[in-house]
Amino acid sequence: MSLKAFFTQCFSRLRAMFAGARKQAPYEGPEYVVVDLEWNQYPRWMRTPVSASGVVMPHEIIQIGAVKVTQDFRVLDTFSVGVRLPGRRKLSKHVARVIQKTQADIDRGLDFPVAYQMFTDWCGGAERFITWGGDDLRVLQRNLAFYRLPAQNPAQWFDAQLIYARQILGSRIQTALAKAAETLGVEDGLTHHDALNDAYITVGVCAKLDMQSGMEKLAEPPKPKRTENRLFLQKKFISAGSEGGFETRALARQHCTAAPVCCPECGMVMKLEPKRVSSGDKWMRMGVCRVHGRHLVRYRVRHKGDNQFAWTRTVYAPDEELSKYFDDKAADSKTRRRGGRGRGKKPASGQQNAATARRQAAGEA
């Protein structure tokens, strides 16, 4: 980091501190927490961490940064903690260049369970959590499952990037945080790809948006076209994961099927029942946790454009209605397969032509 950037960053943080000190009375309204995470990535030639229960962690958190704000996004407090990579795991060279940190910097961090406990204690009774993009929550959920920690409630997390796209661009196009800050005239003077700095910049962008309206619209369930979709929307899903960048649909399905499914409550790898209900690129299975029972697991593979495919997987909380729905669907599918077995095969074209010729010859005779 250059000397100019260092002093600019210090000045911005001091300005935020003095702005908070000028408040005359303590804030008593709802508090939001704007969160940003930095994580290590494991390329194919590096060994991806796998927990004893089988949870794969391709993205490992190395920094948690957060800013606590009021409803109108005035800064109340800040939080930042570094997370070390345990064992012999090393910082990726690509990540090191992006975040401008060394292995020694990472080694000075805390273990993830300790750092996460500090973060949750600092958050207190925050009502909502805001991130720029949906990757932060997905990475956090995977790290929590890896260490067998309770999962976050997705209903409390909101994507400011999506709100920006809807209100400013009128679409769902993803925009980089730096570009959004430039478009809205947010002057930050901070070094990007630092968790706390990016959280500060996200606060500045959110202050320029109608976040209350945006979060209310995100909280509204979409209008489903089918009755069964309404059933799923009424139920609580407690874990969701996705991954993209696959060149073929078959490769995405293979990777999705091979990925272990962990219980969101305890992090243990669930045993999948052999029954399966499928319809094209969508299918369902039941995962069984020895402690928390049956969970409905929904899979989907989608085409993302530019010859890229992605998979998503949603795990629902144990629910009798969902279990009955799956069992009924599986029974109907089994009945249809049995009914189809009794039907004779359609004769090949050559056999059909020969039979027609014999009938014609018999008629002429």
VEXDREN-2710 file (C-alpha; in Angstrom, 1 decimal):
% VEXDREN-2710
k/r/px/py/pz
1/MET/0.0/0.0/0.0
2/SER/1.4/3.4/-0.9
3/LEU/2.0/6.1/1.7
4/LYS/-0.7/8.3/0.1
5/ALA/-3.3/5.5/0.2
6/PHE/-2.4/4.8/3.8
7/PHE/-3.0/8.4/5.0
8/THR/-6.2/8.6/2.9
9/GLN/-7.5/5.5/4.6
10/CYS/-6.6/6.7/8.1
11/PHE/-8.3/10.1/7.4
12/SER/-11.5/8.4/6.2
13/ARG/-11.7/6.2/9.3
14/LEU/-11.0/9.2/11.6
15/ARG/-13.7/11.2/9.9
16/ALA/-16.2/8.4/10.4
17/MET/-15.2/8.2/14.1
18/PHE/-15.6/11.9/14.7
19/ALA/-18.9/11.8/12.9
20/GLY/-20.1/9.2/15.3
21/ALA/-18.8/11.1/18.3
22/ARG/-20.9/14.2/17.4
23/LYS/-24.1/12.3/18.1
24/GLN/-25.9/13.9/21.1
25/ALA/-28.1/11.0/22.1
26/PRO/-27.6/7.3/21.8
27/TYR/-29.4/5.6/18.9
28/GLU/-32.3/3.4/20.0
29/GLY/-33.8/2.4/16.6
30/PRO/-33.2/-0.8/14.6
31/GLU/-29.6/-1.6/13.7
32/TYR/-28.3/-3.0/10.4
33/VAL/-24.9/-4.6/9.9
34/VAL/-23.2/-4.2/6.5
35/VAL/-20.8/-7.2/6.1
36/ASP/-18.0/-8.0/3.7
37/LEU/-15.8/-11.1/3.7
38/GLU/-12.5/-11.9/2.1
39/TRP/-11.6/-15.5/1.5
40/ASN/-8.9/-17.7/0.2
41/GLN/-9.4/-19.8/-2.9
42/TYR/-8.0/-23.2/-3.6
43/PRO/-7.2/-23.9/-7.3
44/ARG/-7.1/-27.4/-8.6
45/TRP/-3.5/-28.0/-7.8
46/MET/-4.0/-27.1/-4.1
47/ARG/-5.8/-29.5/-1.8
48/THR/-9.3/-28.2/-0.9
49/PRO/-10.1/-28.5/2.8
50/VAL/-12.5/-31.3/3.7
51/SER/-13.9/-31.6/7.3
52/ALA/-14.1/-34.9/9.2
53/SER/-17.9/-34.9/8.4
54/GLY/-17.2/-34.5/4.7
55/VAL/-17.9/-30.7/4.2
56/VAL/-15.9/-29.4/1.3
57/MET/-14.7/-25.8/1.7
58/PRO/-13.3/-24.3/-1.6
59/HIS/-13.5/-20.8/-0.2
60/GLU/-12.0/-20.2/3.3
61/ILE/-12.7/-16.9/5.0
62/ILE/-9.6/-14.9/6.0
63/GLN/-11.1/-11.6/7.0
64/ILE/-14.5/-10.4/8.4
65/GLY/-15.3/-6.7/8.1
66/ALA/-18.5/-5.0/9.1
67/VAL/-20.1/-1.6/9.8
68/LYS/-23.1/-1.2/12.1
69/VAL/-25.5/1.5/10.9
70/THR/-28.8/3.1/11.6
71/GLN/-31.9/2.8/9.4
72/ASP/-30.7/5.8/7.3
73/PHE/-27.1/4.3/7.2
74/ARG/-25.3/6.5/9.6
75/VAL/-22.3/4.7/11.0
76/LEU/-22.5/3.5/14.6
77/ASP/-19.6/1.2/15.0
78/THR/-17.1/-0.9/13.0
79/PHE/-15.6/-4.4/13.3
80/SER/-12.7/-6.1/11.6
81/VAL/-10.9/-9.3/12.4
82/GLY/-8.4/-11.4/10.5
83/VAL/-8.7/-15.2/10.2
84/ARG/-5.7/-17.5/9.9
85/LEU/-5.5/-20.6/7.8
86/PRO/-5.0/-23.6/10.1
87/GLY/-2.7/-26.4/9.4
88/ARG/-0.5/-26.2/6.4
89/ARG/-2.9/-24.4/4.2
90/LYS/-1.4/-21.5/2.3
91/LEU/-2.7/-18.2/0.9
92/SER/-3.3/-18.4/-2.9
93/LYS/-0.9/-16.2/-4.8
94/HIS/-3.7/-14.8/-6.8
95/VAL/-5.6/-13.9/-3.6
96/ALA/-2.5/-12.4/-2.1
97/ARG/-2.1/-10.1/-5.1
98/VAL/-5.7/-9.0/-4.9
99/ILE/-5.9/-8.2/-1.2
100/GLN/-2.3/-7.0/-1.0
101/LYS/-1.5/-9.3/2.0
102/THR/1.2/-11.8/2.7
103/GLN/1.1/-15.2/4.3
104/ALA/2.6/-13.6/7.5
105/ASP/-0.3/-11.2/7.6
106/ILE/-2.8/-14.1/7.5
107/ASP/-0.9/-16.1/10.1
108/ARG/-1.5/-13.3/12.6
109/GLY/-5.2/-13.8/12.5
110/LEU/-7.5/-15.8/14.8
111/ASP/-9.1/-19.2/14.3
112/PHE/-12.4/-19.0/12.5
113/PRO/-14.6/-20.2/15.4
114/VAL/-13.1/-17.5/17.7
115/ALA/-13.3/-14.8/15.1
116/TYR/-16.9/-15.6/14.3
117/GLN/-17.9/-15.7/17.9
118/MET/-16.4/-12.2/18.3
119/PHE/-18.4/-11.1/15.2
120/THR/-21.7/-12.4/16.5
121/ASP/-21.1/-10.9/20.0
122/TRP/-20.4/-7.5/18.3
123/CYS/-23.5/-7.7/16.1
124/GLY/-25.8/-8.0/19.2
125/GLY/-29.4/-7.7/18.3
126/ALA/-28.9/-6.5/14.7
127/GLU/-32.1/-7.0/12.7
128/ARG/-30.7/-7.2/9.2
129/PHE/-27.4/-8.0/7.4
130/ILE/-26.5/-6.4/4.1
131/THR/-23.8/-7.6/1.7
132/TRP/-22.7/-6.6/-1.8
133/GLY/-23.7/-9.7/-3.8
134/GLY/-24.9/-13.1/-2.6
135/ASP/-21.5/-14.8/-2.5
136/ASP/-20.6/-13.6/1.0
137/LEU/-23.6/-15.5/2.6
138/ARG/-22.9/-18.6/0.6
139/VAL/-19.3/-18.7/1.6
140/LEU/-20.2/-18.0/5.3
141/GLN/-22.7/-20.8/5.4
142/ARG/-20.1/-23.3/4.0
143/ASN/-17.5/-22.2/6.5
144/LEU/-20.0/-22.5/9.3
145/ALA/-21.0/-26.0/8.2
146/PHE/-17.2/-26.9/8.0
147/TYR/-16.8/-26.0/11.6
148/ARG/-20.2/-27.4/12.7
149/LEU/-21.5/-24.0/13.7
150/PRO/-25.2/-23.0/13.4
151/ALA/-26.1/-21.7/10.0
152/GLN/-27.3/-18.1/9.5
153/ASN/-30.9/-17.4/8.7
154/PRO/-31.0/-16.3/5.0
155/ALA/-34.2/-14.3/5.6
156/GLN/-32.2/-11.7/7.6
157/TRP/-29.6/-11.2/4.8
158/PHE/-30.2/-8.8/1.9
159/ASP/-28.2/-8.3/-1.3
160/ALA/-27.5/-4.6/-1.9
161/GLN/-26.1/-5.4/-5.3
162/LEU/-29.5/-6.7/-6.5
163/ILE/-31.2/-3.6/-5.0
164/TYR/-28.8/-1.3/-6.9
165/ALA/-29.4/-3.2/-10.1
166/ARG/-33.2/-2.9/-9.8
167/GLN/-33.3/0.7/-8.8
168/ILE/-30.5/2.2/-10.9
169/LEU/-30.1/-0.1/-13.9
170/GLY/-33.7/-1.5/-14.0
171/SER/-32.3/-5.0/-14.4
172/ARG/-30.6/-7.8/-12.6
173/ILE/-27.1/-7.1/-14.0
174/GLN/-24.3/-7.6/-11.5
175/THR/-22.2/-4.5/-11.0
176/ALA/-18.8/-4.3/-9.2
177/LEU/-18.8/-2.3/-6.0
178/ALA/-16.2/0.2/-7.2
179/LYS/-18.3/0.8/-10.4
180/ALA/-21.5/1.4/-8.4
181/ALA/-19.7/3.8/-6.0
182/GLU/-18.4/5.7/-9.0
183/THR/-21.8/5.9/-10.6
184/LEU/-23.5/7.2/-7.5
185/GLY/-20.6/9.6/-6.7
186/VAL/-19.5/7.9/-3.5
187/GLU/-16.1/9.3/-2.6
188/ASP/-14.3/6.7/-0.5
189/GLY/-10.6/7.1/-1.0
190/LEU/-10.2/3.6/0.5
191/THR/-8.2/0.6/-0.7
192/HIS/-10.6/-2.0/-2.2
193/HIS/-10.5/-5.7/-1.4
194/ASP/-10.2/-5.0/2.3
195/ALA/-13.2/-6.4/4.2
196/LEU/-13.8/-3.3/6.4
197/ASN/-13.1/-0.8/3.6
198/ASP/-15.5/-2.6/1.2
199/ALA/-18.1/-2.6/4.0
200/TYR/-17.6/1.2/4.3
201/ILE/-18.0/1.7/0.6
202/THR/-21.1/-0.5/0.6
203/VAL/-22.6/1.7/3.3
204/GLY/-22.0/4.8/1.1
205/VAL/-23.7/3.1/-1.8
206/CYS/-26.7/2.0/0.3
207/ALA/-27.1/5.6/1.6
208/LYS/-27.8/6.7/-2.0
209/LEU/-30.4/4.0/-2.5
210/ASP/-34.0/3.5/-1.2
211/MET/-32.9/0.5/0.9
212/GLN/-36.1/0.2/2.9
213/SER/-38.2/-0.2/-0.2
214/GLY/-35.6/-2.5/-1.8
215/MET/-35.4/-4.8/1.2
216/GLU/-39.1/-5.0/1.5
217/LYS/-39.4/-6.1/-2.2
218/LEU/-36.6/-8.7/-1.7
219/ALA/-38.5/-10.0/1.4
220/GLU/-41.7/-10.5/-0.7
221/PRO/-42.0/-14.1/-2.0
222/PRO/-42.3/-14.3/-5.8
223/LYS/-45.6/-15.3/-7.4
224/PRO/-45.2/-18.9/-8.4
225/LYS/-46.9/-20.3/-11.5
226/ARG/-47.5/-23.7/-10.0
227/THR/-49.1/-24.9/-6.9
228/GLU/-46.1/-27.0/-5.8
229/ASN/-43.9/-23.9/-6.0
230/ARG/-46.2/-22.1/-3.6
231/LEU/-45.7/-25.0/-1.2
232/PHE/-41.9/-24.6/-1.3
233/LEU/-42.1/-20.8/-0.9
234/GLN/-44.2/-21.3/2.3
235/LYS/-41.6/-23.5/3.8
236/LYS/-38.3/-22.4/5.4
237/PHE/-35.1/-23.3/3.6
238/ILE/-32.1/-23.3/5.9
239/SER/-29.3/-23.8/3.5
240/ALA/-28.6/-23.0/-0.1
241/GLY/-25.6/-23.5/-2.3
242/SER/-24.6/-22.9/-5.9
243/GLU/-21.7/-23.1/-8.2
244/GLY/-21.2/-22.1/-11.8
245/GLY/-18.6/-22.0/-14.6
246/PHE/-19.2/-25.5/-15.9
247/GLU/-18.7/-26.0/-19.7
248/THR/-21.4/-28.7/-20.1
249/ARG/-24.7/-29.5/-18.5
250/ALA/-23.5/-33.0/-17.7
251/LEU/-20.5/-31.7/-15.9
252/ALA/-22.6/-29.4/-13.8
253/ARG/-25.0/-32.3/-12.9
254/GLN/-22.0/-34.6/-12.0
255/HIS/-20.4/-32.0/-9.7
256/CYS/-23.8/-31.2/-8.1
257/THR/-24.5/-34.9/-7.4
258/ALA/-21.0/-35.5/-6.1
259/ALA/-21.0/-32.6/-3.6
260/PRO/-21.9/-33.8/-0.1
261/VAL/-25.1/-32.6/1.5
262/CYS/-24.6/-31.5/5.1
263/CYS/-27.2/-31.0/7.8
264/PRO/-27.5/-27.2/8.2
265/GLU/-28.1/-27.7/11.9
266/CYS/-25.1/-29.8/12.9
267/GLY/-22.9/-29.9/9.8
268/MET/-22.9/-33.7/9.6
269/VAL/-23.0/-35.2/6.1
270/MET/-26.5/-36.5/5.5
271/LYS/-27.3/-39.9/4.0
272/LEU/-29.4/-39.5/0.8
273/GLU/-32.3/-41.9/0.4
274/PRO/-32.3/-43.9/-2.8
275/LYS/-35.7/-42.5/-3.9
276/ARG/-35.5/-39.7/-6.4
277/VAL/-38.1/-37.5/-8.1
278/SER/-36.8/-35.8/-11.2
279/SER/-38.1/-33.7/-14.1
280/GLY/-35.4/-32.7/-16.6
281/ASP/-32.8/-30.5/-14.9
282/LYS/-34.7/-30.4/-11.6
283/TRP/-34.7/-33.2/-9.1
284/MET/-35.4/-33.9/-5.4
285/ARG/-34.1/-36.3/-2.8
286/MET/-34.4/-36.7/0.9
287/GLY/-31.4/-36.3/3.1
288/VAL/-31.4/-38.0/6.5
289/CYS/-29.5/-36.6/9.5
290/ARG/-29.2/-39.0/12.4
291/VAL/-29.9/-36.2/14.8
292/HIS/-32.3/-33.8/13.0
293/GLY/-34.3/-36.2/10.8
294/ARG/-35.3/-35.9/7.1
295/HIS/-34.6/-32.8/5.0
296/LEU/-35.9/-32.2/1.5
297/VAL/-33.1/-31.4/-0.9
298/ARG/-33.9/-29.7/-4.2
299/TYR/-31.4/-29.6/-7.1
300/ARG/-31.4/-27.6/-10.3
301/VAL/-29.0/-27.1/-13.3
302/ARG/-29.4/-24.0/-15.4
303/HIS/-27.8/-22.6/-18.5
304/LYS/-26.2/-19.2/-17.7
305/GLY/-25.3/-18.2/-21.2
306/ASP/-21.9/-18.2/-23.0
307/ASN/-21.8/-22.0/-22.8
308/GLN/-21.7/-21.8/-19.0
309/PHE/-23.9/-24.0/-16.7
310/ALA/-24.5/-23.7/-13.0
311/TRP/-26.1/-25.8/-10.3
312/THR/-28.1/-24.8/-7.2
313/ARG/-29.1/-26.9/-4.2
314/THR/-31.6/-26.0/-1.5
315/VAL/-32.0/-27.8/1.8
316/TYR/-35.3/-27.4/3.6
317/ALA/-35.9/-27.7/7.4
318/PRO/-37.5/-30.9/8.5
319/ASP/-41.2/-30.7/7.7
320/GLU/-44.0/-33.4/7.6
321/GLU/-45.8/-31.8/4.7
322/LEU/-42.7/-31.7/2.6
323/SER/-41.8/-35.3/3.5
324/LYS/-45.3/-36.4/2.5
325/TYR/-45.2/-34.4/-0.7
326/PHE/-41.9/-36.1/-1.7
327/ASP/-43.1/-39.6/-0.7
328/ASP/-46.3/-39.1/-2.8
329/LYS/-44.4/-37.9/-5.8
330/ALA/-41.9/-40.8/-5.5
331/ALA/-44.8/-43.3/-5.3
332/ASP/-46.5/-41.7/-8.4
333/SER/-43.3/-41.9/-10.3
334/LYS/-42.8/-45.6/-9.4
335/THR/-46.4/-46.4/-10.5
336/ARG/-45.9/-44.7/-13.8
337/ARG/-42.7/-46.6/-14.4
338/ARG/-44.4/-49.9/-13.6
339/GLY/-47.3/-49.1/-15.9
340/GLY/-44.9/-48.4/-18.8
341/ARG/-43.2/-51.8/-18.5
342/GLY/-46.3/-53.7/-19.7
343/ARG/-46.5/-51.8/-22.9
344/GLY/-45.0/-53.5/-25.9
345/LYS/-42.2/-51.9/-27.8
346/LYS/-42.9/-50.2/-31.0
347/PRO/-41.6/-52.4/-33.9
348/ALA/-38.7/-51.3/-35.9
349/SER/-39.4/-49.8/-39.3
350/GLY/-38.2/-52.9/-41.2
351/GLN/-40.4/-55.2/-39.2
352/GLN/-43.4/-52.9/-39.6
353/ASN/-42.9/-52.8/-43.4
354/ALA/-42.6/-56.6/-43.6
355/ALA/-45.8/-57.1/-41.6
356/THR/-47.6/-54.6/-43.8
357/ALA/-46.4/-56.5/-46.9
358/ARG/-47.7/-59.8/-45.6
359/ARG/-51.1/-58.4/-44.8
360/GLN/-51.3/-56.9/-48.3
361/ALA/-50.3/-60.2/-49.9
362/ALA/-52.9/-62.1/-47.8
363/GLY/-55.6/-59.6/-49.0
364/GLU/-54.8/-60.1/-52.7
365/ALA/-54.9/-63.9/-52.3
END
